[in-house]
């Protein structure tokens, strides 16, 4: 059972509205805390955010049992993690030691006693409850509210939006893949599963000395990998000899694993494996499949000299969803992860984003453009949207021109006379030059942790990116609130001096 928020009005508890945030600091955390405090103390925004959290995290659950971490704490801790680009150890230390953060969480003590303390696993288990779709909805609320502040400041009823769309690669936390090291990964994980089963009393014929096998296979892998790395004279012949020794022993070990799987299957059918042993057995089957795949690839590529089709390749046995991305960058020729498209406005807010898994730039542009048209129609004028050449699609451009006053989408290659005339217009060139501002937004987003995802699994990857976008927009909102506060203080000082 969870509650939206519970703050006991007892002696020593500091109300969130009274938390003092150091707005003179240049650190990235104070603007985020300022934005979160404003969300909590603004009734309409507070209700909208909590309604979303409650609907997604508590729907279908009975209001019984022990109280879990409340919804407000989950949102704050998730945002702070990405704002600081922190791991869970760093987040735990901040949640237990940072006075302003504890005040925003609602556990701050005005009498300087310790109060509530968080545990590591509690943070991990609760922050993971947020998902991409929920965070996307909250992000839309935050952007619309921030736009409302801008409308009020500029004194306009409708806001003119000038969008910029670009992409970059969010990398995964994996090592650079080669056929040799992926085969070694598969071997060592199979041996690890055998070791876990052996420690629990399941002795498998031929695999009793699994530590010896691990040492031997690592030595053979290192010999082949060093020849491949250093090259040198007679490189191809020496690599073939070393790889033959490596694959011969791998074949021998693979046969032993196959026999072990048959034995374990019989034990499972007879009910001789408990839940933990059954899970290790399931993992052994998975890693054995990877072993057979990469053993075949090593033989085909190195021993037989085949060129492996891209569709047959795999870049990690742990994260098989990662893509091989080559965007032509000077210092990063290859990136392993997923491309992310973001759409920013002239106020540097990320109004929408799309993780491009199995889709290209043009398809991502269609998805982002469709959501912008759906979410930002009432109270907005869609003035322009700009892309780089990679997004060009005749159909996409035609679709967007029905909703945006100006669509900047340069065409690759040879252009028609009409396209040359369009791209030579002064207004077109001006908006195209302004498009480069999105690069600074990408750089700041990367500093919010959305450069390399440490979390495992595609679902966690999506959540991590969405949390990064939300924390970025919250910081932008906080900076705007701090600027307004400073302007009000300055005006008040001028009035006092005049009096």
N, C-alpha and C positions, 0 to 999 in steps of 0.2 A: 504493500500500500504506500502511495506517495501523496504528498500535499504540494500545492503550488508553492507555498512559502509559509514558514512559521517562524515568527520572531517573538519570543516571550517578552512581554513588557515587565520584566523584573529588574531588580537593581543590578546595574553593571552592564546591561545589554545596550549596545550603541545602535540607535535607529539608522537605517541605511541613508535616509535623507540628510542626516547630520554628519556623515563621514566627510572629513576634510581631505581633499585631494590636492596635491602639490601641482598646480597648473603652471608653475614657472619652470618645471623640470623639462628637459629636452628628451627624456626617455620616452619610449613608445607606449609604456603602460598607462600613465595618467590619462591620456585622451580616451583610451578604451574604458577605463573605470568611470570617467565622466559620462560617457555615452550610456553605459550600463546603469549608472545611478539615475540618469534622466529617464531611461526606459521604465525603471521601477517606480519613479515618482510622478510619471505622466499617466493619468488614469486610462485614457483611451488606448494608448500604445501598450501599456501594461496588460490591459485586458486582451488585446488582440494577440500579443505574443504568448501569454499564458493559455489562451484558448487553443492555439496551435499546438503548444507543448502537451497540453492535457489530452487533446484529441489523438495525437500520434502515440504518446507514451503510455496512456492509461485506458485507451478504448478497449472494451471487452474484458477488463480486469475487475475483479471484485474488490470493494473497499474494505478488505479485511487483512489480517496478518500484521507483521511488524512493519514499522515505518522505515522506508528507504530514504535515500538522499532526495531532498526536495527538488522540484523542477528548476527553480531559480539557480540553485547551486550547480546543477548539471550544465546549464547554459553558460554561466559565468566561467566555470573551470574549463569548459571546452574552448571558449573564446580566448581566454588567457593563454592556454597552451599554444595556440597557433600565433597569437600576437607576439609572444616571446620566442617563437620557434624552439620550444622547450620539450624535453622528454619528460616522462612521468616522474622521474626523481626530482627534476628541477621544479615541476609543477607542485609536487608534494611539499617541498621546502617552502615555496612561495605561499601556498595555502595555509601553512602552519605558522609562518614567521612574518609575512608581510602585513603590516597593520592596516593599510588602506584596503588591500585586497580582502582581508578578513572582514573588514567593515562592510564592503559591498556584498560579500557572501552572506552577511547577516549573523556572523558569529563573533564579531569584534566586541571586546570588553572595554568599557570606559574606565574600569578600575584596574586595568593592566593585569588581570589574572589570565591564566592560560585559556580557559574556556574550551570549546569543542576542538578536538584534534582529528585530522583526517588520516586514513591509512592508505598505503600505496594501492593495494588491490581494489579498494573502494573507488578510488579515482578511475582506475582502468576500466572496471566493470560498468561504471555509470556514464562516463563520457562516451563510451561505445554505444550507448542506447540511442544517441542521435543518429539520424540517417540523412542522406543527401536531399531527399524530397522535402523533409521537414525544414532543413537548413535553408533550402532554396526559397521556401515560402517566407521564413523569417527574414531572409535577406531582402526580399521584395518589399516587405513592410518597412524595414529600416531605410531602404533607398527612397521609398515614397515619403516617409516622414522627414527625411533630410531634405528632399526636394521641397517639402512644405515649409521648412525653415528658410530655404533660399527664396521661395516665392514671397514670403512675408518680408524678408530683408529687402528684396528688389521691388516690392509693391506691385506684383503682377498676379493676375488670376490664372493664366496659363503659362507654362514654362516651355521655352523653345529648347529642344534637345538636339545636340549635334553629337552623334555616336561615332565611335571608332572601334573597329573589330580587328583583332590580331590574335595570333597563336604563338605558343612556345611549348616546350616539352617539360612535363613534370616527371622527373626521373624516379626510378624505383631503387630500393636499397638492396641491390644485388651486385655481385662481382661481374667483371667482363667475361662473357661466355666464349669458350672454345670447346670443340668436340672432346678434347682430351680432359679438360677439367670438369665438364658436365658428366662424362663417364665416371670420373673419380668421385664426384658428388653422389652419383647413384650408388656406386659400390660402397662408399663409407656409410651411407644411410641404411643400406640393406644390412651391413655388418652391425650398425648400431641397434637395429631392431632385433637381430639375433642375440646381441649382448643383453638387451633388456629382457628377452624371453629366458635366456640362460640364467640371469640373476634371480628369476622367479621360478627356477626349478625345471624349465623346459629345455632339456639337452637334445640337440639335433645332431644327427650323425654327420661326421665330416666337418662340422663347424664348431667343435668344442674349443679350438684354439683361434677364436675370432680375433683376438688382439694380435696374434701373430700374422693372420691374413691381412689385417689392416695395415700393419707395418710394411709387409712385403708389397702390397698393392700401391701404397703411397710411394715407395721407393721406385717402382716401375713407372708410375705416373710422372714423378719428378724427372727421371732420366729422359723420358720422351719430351716433356714440356721444356726442359732446359735446352735440348737440341733444337726444338722449334723456336725458342726465344732467341738463342745466340746465333743460329744459322751457321756460317762458316763453311769450310771446304767439305765437299762431298755431302752436303747437308741433306739432300733428299734421300740418298741411300742410307745414311746413318739413321735418319728419322724412321724409315721403313723398318729397319732392323729392330730398333728400339720399340716401335709401335707393335710389331709382330709379337715380341715378348710380352708386352702389356696386354694385348688382346687375347693371347693364348691363355694366360693366367686368368683373365676376365671370363673367358669361355668356361674354364674349369670351375671357377667360383659360381658362375651363373647356373651351371648344371646342379651344383650343390644346393643353391637356393631353390631351384625348381623342385628338387627332391624334398627339401624341407617344407615347402608349401603344401605338397601332397600329404605329408605326415601331419602337418598342422590342421589341414582341412578335415582329416579323419578324426583328429582329437576334438575339433570343434563340433562335429556332427554327433560325437559321443558325449558331449557336454563336459569335456575335460579342461576347457579353457574358461577362466572367469572373464569378466568384462575387460579388465586391464590387458590381459593376455590377448584377448580377441582384437582389441584395438591395435596392439603391436603387430598382430598377424595381418590385419587389414593394411597397415602402413607398409609392411614388408611386400605385400602384393603390389601396392602402388609403386614403390621404389624399384621393384623387380621389373615392372613394365618400362620404367624410365631407363633402367640398365640395359635392357634388350634393345630399346630404341637407339640409344647413344652408342652402344657397341656396334650396331649395324652402320651408323653414320660414320664412325671412325674408320671402319674397314672400307666403306665405299669411298670416302674422301681421300684418306692418306694411302691406303694400300692399293686401291683400285684406280685412284686418280679421277674419280667422278666429280662432276660439278653438281652440288646438292641444290635442288629447287628451293626457293625461299619458303614455300608452303610446307616443306618437310622439316624446316629448322625450328628449334626451340631454344629459348635464351635463358631459361632457368628451370630447374626441376621443382623449385618451390613456388615460383610465381609465373606460371605458364601463360598468363594473360598479357605479359609485357610485349611491347612492340619495339622493333628496330627502327629508330627514327634518325634520318639523316637530313638535316635542314641546311647543310652547306656552310656551317659556322667554322671560323678559322681555328678556334681552340677546342671545339667540340664537334668533331666530324660525325661522331655517332653518339646518340643518347638512347638509353634503354628505359622506357616508361610509356607514357601516353601523352599525346598532344592535347593541350587545353586552349580552347578559344574563349576570349573574354571580350565583352562589349563595354566600353567606358564612355561616359559623357564628358562635356566640357568642364564639369565640376570634379572630375577625376573619381567619380563613384563607379563601381562595377555594377552595371544595371542587369547584366545577365552573363552566363558562362555555360560552356558545354564541353565535357570531356569527350574527346573524339576517339572512341573505341569502335573500330570497324567502320568508321565513316571518314570521308575526306573533308577538305576545307569548305567546298561548296555546300555539301550537305549540312555541315555545322552552321554555316552562315544562314541557311534556310531555317534551321531549328531556332537559332538565336533571334533571327529577324521575326519569325512567327510569334515567339513569346513576347518580344518587345512590343509588337503591334497589339497583342492581346492585353498586356499588363499596363501599357503606358499610352493609353488613348485619351481617357477622360482627364482633363486638366493639363494636357500636354499638346504641343505642336511638334510633330516629328519633322524637324527641319532638314537634317541630313544624316547619312550613314556612309562611312568610308571603309574600304578594305584595301589590302594589297593585291598584287597580281595573282597570288596563289588561290584566291577565292573566286576568280572570275568564272561566271556561268551566265549564259544568255538568259536562261529561264529564271535564275535567281534574280538577276538585275531587273527583269521585266516585272517579276512579282513585287519586289521592293519599291519600284517606281510607282506602283499603285497606292503606296501608303506614305512614302517619304518624298519631300519636295525635291531633294537632290540625292542621287546615289553615285558615290565615287567608287568605281570598280574598274581600274585600268585593265586593259586586255593584253595578254601576252602575244608576242610575235607581231606579224604584219597587221596593220589596222586599215579599215576602210576610210574613205574620205570623211564620212559622217563621224566616225569615231575620232579621227584626228582633229576635226573641228570641235567636237565636244571637249576633248582633253586639252585643247589649247585655250579654252575660255578662261578668263581671269578668275572668276568665282570657283571654277573647278580646280584650277591650280592652287588657289589659296587654301581650299579645304584639303587638298591632297598633301600640301606642305604641313598642315596642322595634324595630319594623321600620325606623324612620328611621335606625338605626345603620348601615345598609348604605350610606347616603350618604357617610359618612366613609371607608368602604372604597373607594368609587368615586373619591373625591377623591384618596386616596393612590395608587390605581392610575393615575390620570391623571398624577400626579407621577412615575410610573415610565415615562413616555413614551407611555402608552396613551390619549392625548388626540387626537393627530394623527399619522398614519402617513406617514413620508417615503418609504417603499419603494413601488416601482411593481409593479402586477400583483396579482391577487386571491390568488395563492398566497403571495406575500411579505407581503400584508396579513394573512393568517391566521397566518403564522409570527410576524410582529411582535407581534400581540395575544397569542399563546400564550407567547412569550418574556417579555412584560410581566407576565403572570399568574404565570409561574414565578419571575421575579425578585422579585415582590411577596411570594410565599410563602416564598422563601428568606430574605428580610429578616426576615419574621415569625419564622421558625425561628431565625435568628441572634439576634434580640432575646431570645428565650426562653432560648437557650443562655448568652448574656451575663448574663441575670438570675440563672440558676442558679449561674453561676460567681461572681457577686458575693455571692450568698447563702451559698455555701460559704466564701468568704473571710471574710465577716462572722462566721459561726459559728466559724471557726478562730481569729479574733482574740478572740472572747469566751472560748473555751476557754483560750487562752494567758493572758489576763488573770486568769481564775479560778485558774489554776495559780500 
